[in-house]
Amino acid sequence: MLENDIQEILFSEAQLKKRVAELAQQIEADYAGKEIMLIGILRGSFVFMADLCRCIDLPCKLDFMAVSSYGKGTSSSGQVQITKDLSEDISDRHVIVVEDILDSGNTLSYLLKILEHRRPASIRLCALLDKPDRRTKPVELHYAGFTIPDAFVVGYGLDYAERYRNLPYIGILKPSVYGG
């Protein structure tokens, strides 16, 4: 049923699994001998972060934040609001922010500034998808899964109006579904 709304599959389940394992290896190499804290940005990153943390062979703590800037639309409203803050203190910890997609950079630019003020030992950004054509604010991306075109994508945790997160692949949503 949901598959009928997909214009094209960009990344299969197998491609996602392979790339997540490669990102985990990069993180392990960079943080060898250290404990890391993964901070997932809800809700979109939860599938990616679950798979990523299972592939990382290092001591690893997890926490989550929820940030809203999209509402029910397909582009950022520009207004960023933290709707769930961290449960743990991040001072002196090696933090990796895990996000589903780096799009305009508006939300992540704001969020990273807030987290930097909490004095982590280090802070890096890991995004499954990078959409550089939409960037309006500079954000340093340390671990990138895939670079994608300027298209509206869903699946593997990414949604449109809270639907499609459960697709095991990432696909381009048909514009007729969202009025694009």
C-alpha angles and dihedrals in degrees: 000000000000090000089068089069094056117099096189139351109239099181127017125218089258093051091050093049092050094048094046089053090051091051090050090053091052091050092048091052093049095046102034110159094011136103115238134199118216114205112197119204106223139263106001099045099051097095093044093045093049091053093042096051091049089057096049115093097199134092101280134183123194135212136160141219129189118213127177129205103132108055106184096324132098098241134051116272090213091236112108121200129178106223097173124024129201121285093208134060110247099194112132092004129122101244128195114187108213117206133171097223139006104212123148092356090228097116096039094046089055094043096048091053090054092048093046089058088060090067105237117182086241137348128204135170126233118186126177092211131032119197102184095172089071097047115129098159125045113247125172110232113199100178119029125180102193137347110229137190124253096279133122107257132192139177136066090062098323116115149187111214089343093303132112096032090120096060109115092220137045116252141169112256116231109254089228088068095059100026095253 
